[in-house]
Amino acid sequence: MSTLTPQQNAAPEVMVERARPFSRKNLVQTLAGGYLPLLVATLVVVLPLLWMVLSSLKQPGEIVTTDLKILPQGVNLENYRAAMTTVPFAQFFLNSLIVTTVGSTVKVVLAILTAYALVFVRFPFKNVIFVLILVALMVPPQVSILPNYILISGLGGKNTLWGIILPGLGTAFGTFLLRQHFLTLPASILEAAEIDGAGHWRRLWQVVAPVSLPSIATVALVTVVSEWNDYIWPLIITDRPETMTLPVGLTLLQNSEGNGAGWGILMAGAVLVIIPILLVFAALQRYIVAGLTQGSVTG
């Protein structure tokens, strides 16, 4: 019969001591390295939104004052009524909905087609085209504002919805993300579909797209958010209320009152603008981590 030495008997106790999850050292490391940065980042994001919501419920005298008042004295929904009646809010909302829906749909479809071609279709200079896409991803969008304005104005697209949509139809980010994910797909799946007689079109929409749904949903979410919140280009290409989008229309709310009351109305309008996009984000946010993780490993 074998006997255990004192060192062997003490080994489980050492392992138990090291595995204690609630020790003081582990608690300090967890708080300092995990929860504290997370709390700071959350406050940086949430506090401006919370202040905006609270300001939208305040009276004009509670906003423009030397005494800081965090909470409103009462729930004042008059700012929301004024935000929806002072300017053609319904027209702004419809314009934003059209621009976001059409622009996002076309962008996502183009990103899927381009990424599939870069991975599964053989043609000359494929790597060169991908490098050019990466270059487009690195170029700030502000650089193209003047050329786009000259082009769209020359085509008669000023103060039109298609003039807002057309310059941003290409998405280098979506193409890059989907290409990186498509590279991770097993080649056997595509080979089996090809043996069954499926062409590129069927392979894309019946094989590649279904298994890539998280990455596609991530691209769609990022695209929808950017289209809905886009401000600079719609501001430049439109100067008539009937073709303005919601972010641009808020500038009219800012100028609607000159005695300080406009700030509450402006905050109420901003809340109404972000509510739809928050709902979309809440519905699709579970795909973000999965989509970005799938597209982060190349084959």
N, C-alpha and C positions, 0 to 999 in steps of 0.2 A: 504494500500500500504506500502510495507517495504522500509525502508531507509537504506543506506549504511553508516557506520561509516567512519571517516577519515582514520582509519587504513585499512579498507577494500578497500577504494578508492586508497590507496597508494600501496596495494599489487601488482597489475599488473605492476606498475612502478618498484618495486623492482625485480620482476621476469624478466622484460625486461632488467634491469641493469645487473642481473646475467647471462643472456643468451647472452650477447654481445660477439660474437666470435672473434672480432678484438681488444679487449682491450690490453693494454700494458702488463698486467700480463699474459694473455693467449699467447701473442706473444712470450714473453721471455720463458715461459714454453715449448711452441711448438718447438722453436729453440734449446733450451738447451737439452730438453729431447727427441727430435725426429730427427730433421734435422741435427744437429751437429754430433751426433754419426753415423747417416747414411752417412753423407759426409765423415767422417774419415774412416769408414769401406770401402766405395767405393774407396777412394783414395788408401788405402792399397792394394786393389785388382787390381785396374786399372793401377796404376802408373808403376809397373813392366812390365805389358803387353804392355803398351804404350812405355816404354823405349826399350823393345825388338823389337817392330815394327819399331821404329825410327832407332835403331841401324842396323837393317837389310837393311836399305836404305842408310847407310853411307859408305863412302870410308874408307879404313883401317886407314888412317891418322886422320880421324875424331873420331875414337873410342879410339885408343891408343895414347893419347895426354895429356899434362898437362893442357891444356885449355879446360874447360868444354864447349862442344857444344851440345846443346839439340836438335836442329833441323838440319837435314842434309842440306848440301849446294845444293844438287840436288837429284832427284829421281834416285837411282842407283839400277837397277834390275839385275845387274851382280851377286850379291850375291845369288839370287834365282836360276839363271842359274847354277852357280857353285855348289850349294847345291844339285841340281838334277842330275848333271853329274859327280861330283867328286866321289861319292859313288853310289852303285846300289839302288837309291832311290825308283824306281818302285818296286823292289823286297821287300824292307823293307815295303813299303805301302801295298803290297799284303799280306805279312806275318801278319802284324798287322790287316788287314781286316779279314783274315781267323780266327786268334786267337780271335779277338773281337766278330765276328759273332757267331762262334761255341761256344765259352766259355760263352758268354752272354745268348744265347738261352738255352743252357743246364742248366745254373744256374737258370734262371727264371722259367723254367719248373719244375725243382727239388724243387724250393722254393714253387711254387704253390701246387704241389703234397704233399709235406711235411706239409705245413700249413693246407691244407684241411684234411689230415689224423689226425693231432693233434687236430682239432676242431670237425670234424663230424664223425670220425670213432672210434669205441670203441675197444680198445685193452689194454692189461696189461702194466703197467709202463709208461703210456703216459706222466704223469707229470714229471717222472724221465728223460725221453728223452728230454722234453722241457727244463729242468734245465741244462742238458748237452749241449744243443744248446746255452743257455745263457752263459755257461762257455766258449764255443768255441768263442762266440762273444767278450768275455773279454780278451782272450789270444792274445797277439801281434802276428802278422803273422811272424815276424822275428824268433820266437821260433821254427817254423816248417821248416825253410829253410834247415838245415842240414839233418834231417830225410828224407825230401822230395828229397833232392839231392841224398842221398844214395839209396833210393828206385827207383827213376826214372833212375838213372845211371845203377843200377842193372838190370832194365827191358830193357835197350837199348834205353832209351828215350832222351839221350843227343844229342843236335843239331838236334832235331826234333820238329815239331810244336805240336804234341800231347804231347810231354814232357813238353811243356810250358803250355798247356791247362789243363792237367789232375789234377795236385795238387790243383787247385783252383776251382774245379767244385762245391763244397759245399759253400753255402752262408748263414751264420747264420743270418746276418742282414735282408736279404730278407724273410727268413722263419719267423723271429720274427715279422716283420712289417705286413706281410700278415696274420699271425695268429691273431694278435691284431685286424686287420680289419675284418676278418671272424667272430670273436666273436661278432661283432656289427650287423651282418646280422639278420633280423627277422627270427625266427624259422618257422613261418608260410609258408614262401616261400619254404623252403626245405621240409616241411611236405606236401605241395600241390604237389610238384614234386614227392615225394615218393608215394603218393596216386595214382598219374597218372601212376605209374609203372617205374619211372626213377630210374636207378641204380646210384651208386656213380659216375661213369664216366660221365653219362649224366648230373647229378646234378652239377658236377664240371664245365664242359665246356659250358653248356647251361643255367645255372642259376647263379652259384657263380661267375665265371669268368667275364661275361658281366657286372654285377653290381659292380664289383671290379676293373674295368678298370683303374681308377686313381691311385689306390694303386699299381697295377701291372705295370703301366707305370712308376711310381716312382722307383720301384725296378729295372726295365729295364734300366732306365736312369742312376741310380747310378752304376749299374753293367757294362754298356757300358763304362762309363767314367773311372772306375777303371781298366777294362781290357785294354782299349786303352792306358792308361797312366802307366801301370805297368812297372816297370824298374828293380827292384832288382832281381826277379826270372828269367826273360828272360836273364839278364846279366850273371847270374851264370850258367844257364843250356845251354847256347849257346856261342860258340866262333868262329863260321863261319858266314861270311856275308850272305850266302844264307838262313840262318834260323833266322837271327836277325830281331827284330821288330823295328819300327821307333824310339822309345825312346833310344834303345840300339845303333841303327845305328848312332845316333847323336854323339856318342863318336868318331866315325871315322872321322866325320867332324871336330871335335875339333883338331884332330891330323893331319889334311890334310895340314895345313899351319903353318909354324913356325915363320913368320915375323909379326904377328899381324893381317893379313888378315883373319885368320880363325875365328875370333870373329864375323865378319859380316856374314860370311857364316853360322856359327853356329846359329846365331840369325835368319837368313832366314830359315834354316831348322826347327828351333823351331816353327816359325810362320806357316810353312806348316804342322807341326804335329798337332797344336791345331785347325787349321781351320775346319777340319771335325768334331771334337768333339764339337766345338762351334755351328756348324750348327745343330747337333743332339740335343744339349742342348736348342737351340732356338726353335726347333720344339716341344720339350716335356716339357719345363720348366713350362707351365701352369698347368701340372698335379702334380707338386711337392707339392704345398701347399695343394691341395685337397687330394692327396694321404696320406700325413703325417697327415692331420687333421682327415681323416677317420680312420687311424690306431692308433690314440692316445687315443681312448675311448674304454674301454673294457666293455663287457656285463656281 
